[in-house]
Amino acid sequence: MSAVDQGQAAGGTGRPSRSDRPVRFDDPKRNAAYWARIDRIVSAAPPLSNEQRAIIRTAFTQTEARRAA
């Protein structure tokens, strides 16, 4: 089980906590506004279906297999 799966199984969202987010801008107000915008976009998006999750998971798994080859 990946760290994301474990976090979701434990009741987490699978997203980094606010303190783990990268700093995008030197200005703290601009950085906070950026992440607030991201939070609004994510909150407004419909949840992924199991089929969509499988497609995304497959895409990332194939990338790892290609690197190993």
Buried (B, 14 or more C-beta within 10 A) or exposed (E): EEEEEEBBEEEEEEBEEEEEEEEEEEEEEEBEEBBEEEEEEEEEEEEEEEEEEEEEEEEEEEEEEEEEE
